[in-house]
Amino acid sequence: QVQLVESGGGSVQPGGSLRLSCVASGLTYGGNVVGWFRQAPGKEREFVATFRWDNGATYYGDSVKGRFTISRDRAKNTVYLQMNSLEPEDTAVYYCAAAKNLILSTMKTSRSYRHWGQGTQVTVSS
């Protein structure tokens, strides 16, 4: 059974940084994709970034390109989201999600992901 546990959320001023962690357990071998989505109040869930477990390929949403970096520690089964130059518009609950064997065209769609963490709040405010 796949379990995803996020941590690292909090409050930060505009321009600041945070690093989120997602510990993934129960992933079976091959084809795994682990990523991050976010959801602000009254808005739809938005794709942030994702990581292909097999080859390390990364993909980003347009609103975070150049500011956020997704990475993995294979030994710890952990995916990180380093968030720099944070803006008030980044305020949301951030969710870790996992799926298998996604093609590129489905990778940025939340319904493509079967497993979800409980979410961690990120608040950017002065």
C-alpha positions as CSV (number, residue, x, y, z in Angstrom):
1,Q,0.0,0.0,0.0
2,V,1.4,3.4,-1.0
3,Q,1.7,6.0,1.6
4,L,2.8,9.6,1.2
5,V,3.7,11.8,4.1
6,E,4.4,15.5,3.5
7,S,6.2,17.9,5.8
8,G,7.9,21.2,5.7
9,G,5.1,23.7,5.2
10,G,4.8,26.9,7.2
11,S,4.6,30.7,6.9
12,V,7.1,32.8,5.1
13,Q,7.4,36.3,3.9
14,P,7.4,37.2,0.2
15,G,10.8,36.4,-1.4
16,G,11.5,33.7,1.2
17,S,12.1,30.0,0.7
18,L,10.7,26.7,2.0
19,R,11.5,23.1,1.4
20,L,8.7,20.5,1.4
21,S,9.4,16.8,1.8
22,C,7.4,13.8,0.8
23,V,8.3,10.4,2.1
24,A,6.9,7.7,-0.2
25,S,6.5,4.2,1.1
26,G,5.0,1.1,-0.6
27,L,6.0,2.1,-4.1
28,T,6.4,-1.0,-6.3
29,Y,9.2,-1.3,-8.8
30,G,9.0,0.5,-12.2
31,G,7.2,3.4,-13.7
32,N,6.7,5.5,-10.6
33,V,5.9,9.2,-10.9
34,V,5.8,11.3,-7.7
35,G,4.8,14.9,-7.8
36,W,3.3,18.0,-6.1
37,F,0.0,19.7,-6.6
38,R,-1.4,22.7,-4.7
39,Q,-4.9,24.0,-4.0
40,A,-5.8,27.5,-2.8
41,P,-9.2,28.3,-1.2
42,G,-11.8,28.5,-3.9
43,K,-9.5,27.3,-6.7
44,E,-8.9,24.0,-8.5
45,R,-6.0,21.8,-7.7
46,E,-3.0,23.0,-9.7
47,F,0.0,21.0,-11.0
48,V,3.3,22.2,-9.5
49,A,6.0,19.7,-10.4
50,T,6.6,16.0,-10.9
51,F,9.5,13.5,-10.9
52,R,9.9,10.3,-12.9
53,W,11.4,7.8,-10.5
54,D,13.1,5.7,-13.2
55,N,15.0,8.3,-15.1
56,G,14.9,11.4,-12.9
57,A,13.1,13.5,-15.5
58,T,11.3,16.5,-14.0
59,Y,8.4,18.6,-15.2
60,Y,7.1,21.9,-13.8
61,G,4.0,24.0,-13.9
62,D,4.4,27.4,-15.7
63,S,3.7,29.4,-12.6
64,V,6.7,27.9,-10.7
65,K,9.3,27.4,-13.4
66,G,12.6,28.9,-12.4
67,R,11.6,29.3,-8.8
68,F,10.8,25.7,-7.6
69,T,13.0,22.6,-7.9
70,I,11.8,19.0,-7.4
71,S,14.4,16.4,-6.5
72,R,14.7,13.0,-4.9
73,D,16.8,11.2,-2.4
74,R,16.5,7.6,-3.6
75,A,17.9,6.1,-0.4
76,K,15.3,7.8,1.7
77,N,12.4,7.4,-0.7
78,T,11.8,11.1,-0.4
79,V,10.9,13.7,-2.9
80,Y,11.6,17.3,-2.1
81,L,10.2,20.6,-3.4
82,Q,12.5,23.5,-2.9
83,M,10.5,26.7,-3.2
84,N,12.4,30.0,-3.7
85,S,11.3,33.5,-4.4
86,L,7.9,32.7,-2.8
87,E,5.0,35.0,-3.7
88,P,1.6,35.5,-1.9
89,E,0.1,33.7,-4.9
90,D,1.9,30.5,-3.8
91,T,-0.2,30.3,-0.7
92,A,-2.0,27.0,-0.8
93,V,-2.2,23.5,0.6
94,Y,0.5,21.5,-1.1
95,Y,-0.1,17.8,-1.8
96,C,2.3,15.0,-2.7
97,A,0.9,12.5,-5.2
98,A,2.0,9.3,-6.8
99,A,1.1,7.3,-9.9
100,K,2.5,4.7,-12.3
101,N,3.3,4.7,-16.0
102,L,2.0,8.1,-16.8
103,I,2.5,9.5,-20.3
104,L,3.6,13.1,-20.7
105,S,0.1,14.4,-21.7
106,T,-1.4,13.1,-18.4
107,M,1.4,14.0,-16.0
108,K,0.0,17.4,-15.1
109,T,-3.5,16.3,-14.5
110,S,-4.5,15.6,-10.9
111,R,-6.9,12.8,-11.7
112,S,-4.1,10.8,-13.2
113,Y,-2.6,10.3,-9.7
114,R,-4.0,7.5,-7.6
115,H,-2.2,8.1,-4.3
116,W,-2.3,11.4,-2.3
117,G,-0.8,12.7,0.9
118,Q,-2.7,14.6,3.6
119,G,-1.3,18.0,2.5
120,T,0.8,20.7,4.1
121,Q,-0.1,24.4,4.3
122,V,2.2,27.0,2.8
123,T,1.4,30.6,3.6
124,V,3.3,33.5,2.0
125,S,2.4,36.8,3.6
126,S,4.0,40.0,4.9
